[in-house]
Amino acid sequence: MENLHHIRSHLLDLHHAMVQEERRVYEDAHGKVSAGQFLGALVNDEAFAWLRPMTALIVELDENEANGTVDGDAWLAQVRGLLSPNAEGTDFQRHYEALLQRSPDVGLAHGATMRALRS
């Protein structure tokens, strides 16, 4: 379970880097927004729907851990599958690949997460 928490921590860092990059792009297009306004956009704007699978995986681990029903191997397989950038893959994978290309912070967080997945 400790390894799952370690990976979850890296996923949160990666998610944060991704959201920060998306906020930068959003504000370039729409002007500066408050944290609350951007959170509203993240939750409600379909332009950010592609991020939801990653959020869902983090929440899934938390909920399953609370219920005592964690299947660590299955969860790790889902994480590995999701974090496989692919220009022709799922909506998440396409956006993720683009983020990796344009954001050094996302790239660094991705590398740290992948190292954690291998440990």
MODELLER restraints for C-alpha pairs under 7 A, 6 or more apart:
rsr = mdl.restraints
at = mdl.atoms
rsr.add(forms.Gaussian(group=physical.xy_distance, feature=features.Distance(at['CA:7:A'], at['CA:113:A']), mean=6.60, stdev=0.5))
rsr.add(forms.Gaussian(group=physical.xy_distance, feature=features.Distance(at['CA:7:A'], at['CA:116:A']), mean=5.83, stdev=0.5))
rsr.add(forms.Gaussian(group=physical.xy_distance, feature=features.Distance(at['CA:7:A'], at['CA:117:A']), mean=6.51, stdev=0.5))
rsr.add(forms.Gaussian(group=physical.xy_distance, feature=features.Distance(at['CA:8:A'], at['CA:58:A']), mean=6.73, stdev=0.5))
rsr.add(forms.Gaussian(group=physical.xy_distance, feature=features.Distance(at['CA:10:A'], at['CA:112:A']), mean=6.86, stdev=0.5))
rsr.add(forms.Gaussian(group=physical.xy_distance, feature=features.Distance(at['CA:10:A'], at['CA:113:A']), mean=5.18, stdev=0.5))
rsr.add(forms.Gaussian(group=physical.xy_distance, feature=features.Distance(at['CA:11:A'], at['CA:113:A']), mean=6.43, stdev=0.5))
rsr.add(forms.Gaussian(group=physical.xy_distance, feature=features.Distance(at['CA:13:A'], at['CA:109:A']), mean=6.48, stdev=0.5))
rsr.add(forms.Gaussian(group=physical.xy_distance, feature=features.Distance(at['CA:14:A'], at['CA:106:A']), mean=6.32, stdev=0.5))
rsr.add(forms.Gaussian(group=physical.xy_distance, feature=features.Distance(at['CA:14:A'], at['CA:109:A']), mean=4.92, stdev=0.5))
rsr.add(forms.Gaussian(group=physical.xy_distance, feature=features.Distance(at['CA:14:A'], at['CA:110:A']), mean=6.21, stdev=0.5))
rsr.add(forms.Gaussian(group=physical.xy_distance, feature=features.Distance(at['CA:17:A'], at['CA:105:A']), mean=6.05, stdev=0.5))
rsr.add(forms.Gaussian(group=physical.xy_distance, feature=features.Distance(at['CA:17:A'], at['CA:106:A']), mean=5.30, stdev=0.5))
rsr.add(forms.Gaussian(group=physical.xy_distance, feature=features.Distance(at['CA:18:A'], at['CA:106:A']), mean=5.90, stdev=0.5))
rsr.add(forms.Gaussian(group=physical.xy_distance, feature=features.Distance(at['CA:21:A'], at['CA:103:A']), mean=6.91, stdev=0.5))
rsr.add(forms.Gaussian(group=physical.xy_distance, feature=features.Distance(at['CA:27:A'], at['CA:33:A']), mean=6.77, stdev=0.5))
rsr.add(forms.Gaussian(group=physical.xy_distance, feature=features.Distance(at['CA:42:A'], at['CA:48:A']), mean=5.58, stdev=0.5))
rsr.add(forms.Gaussian(group=physical.xy_distance, feature=features.Distance(at['CA:50:A'], at['CA:91:A']), mean=5.78, stdev=0.5))
rsr.add(forms.Gaussian(group=physical.xy_distance, feature=features.Distance(at['CA:50:A'], at['CA:92:A']), mean=4.89, stdev=0.5))
rsr.add(forms.Gaussian(group=physical.xy_distance, feature=features.Distance(at['CA:51:A'], at['CA:92:A']), mean=6.39, stdev=0.5))
rsr.add(forms.Gaussian(group=physical.xy_distance, feature=features.Distance(at['CA:61:A'], at['CA:70:A']), mean=6.81, stdev=0.5))
rsr.add(forms.Gaussian(group=physical.xy_distance, feature=features.Distance(at['CA:64:A'], at['CA:70:A']), mean=4.96, stdev=0.5))
rsr.add(forms.Gaussian(group=physical.xy_distance, feature=features.Distance(at['CA:82:A'], at['CA:93:A']), mean=6.76, stdev=0.5))
rsr.add(forms.Gaussian(group=physical.xy_distance, feature=features.Distance(at['CA:84:A'], at['CA:93:A']), mean=6.41, stdev=0.5))
rsr.add(forms.Gaussian(group=physical.xy_distance, feature=features.Distance(at['CA:85:A'], at['CA:93:A']), mean=4.70, stdev=0.5))
rsr.add(forms.Gaussian(group=physical.xy_distance, feature=features.Distance(at['CA:85:A'], at['CA:94:A']), mean=6.44, stdev=0.5))
rsr.add(forms.Gaussian(group=physical.xy_distance, feature=features.Distance(at['CA:85:A'], at['CA:96:A']), mean=5.86, stdev=0.5))
rsr.add(forms.Gaussian(group=physical.xy_distance, feature=features.Distance(at['CA:85:A'], at['CA:97:A']), mean=4.66, stdev=0.5))
rsr.add(forms.Gaussian(group=physical.xy_distance, feature=features.Distance(at['CA:86:A'], at['CA:93:A']), mean=5.20, stdev=0.5))
rsr.add(forms.Gaussian(group=physical.xy_distance, feature=features.Distance(at['CA:86:A'], at['CA:94:A']), mean=5.50, stdev=0.5))
rsr.add(forms.Gaussian(group=physical.xy_distance, feature=features.Distance(at['CA:86:A'], at['CA:97:A']), mean=6.13, stdev=0.5))
rsr.add(forms.Gaussian(group=physical.xy_distance, feature=features.Distance(at['CA:87:A'], at['CA:93:A']), mean=6.84, stdev=0.5))
rsr.add(forms.Gaussian(group=physical.xy_distance, feature=features.Distance(at['CA:87:A'], at['CA:94:A']), mean=4.66, stdev=0.5))
rsr.add(forms.Gaussian(group=physical.xy_distance, feature=features.Distance(at['CA:87:A'], at['CA:97:A']), mean=6.50, stdev=0.5))
rsr.add(forms.Gaussian(group=physical.xy_distance, feature=features.Distance(at['CA:88:A'], at['CA:94:A']), mean=6.45, stdev=0.5))
rsr.add(forms.Gaussian(group=physical.xy_distance, feature=features.Distance(at['CA:99:A'], at['CA:106:A']), mean=6.74, stdev=0.5))
rsr.add(forms.Gaussian(group=physical.xy_distance, feature=features.Distance(at['CA:100:A'], at['CA:106:A']), mean=5.78, stdev=0.5))
rsr.add(forms.Gaussian(group=physical.xy_distance, feature=features.Distance(at['CA:100:A'], at['CA:107:A']), mean=5.12, stdev=0.5))
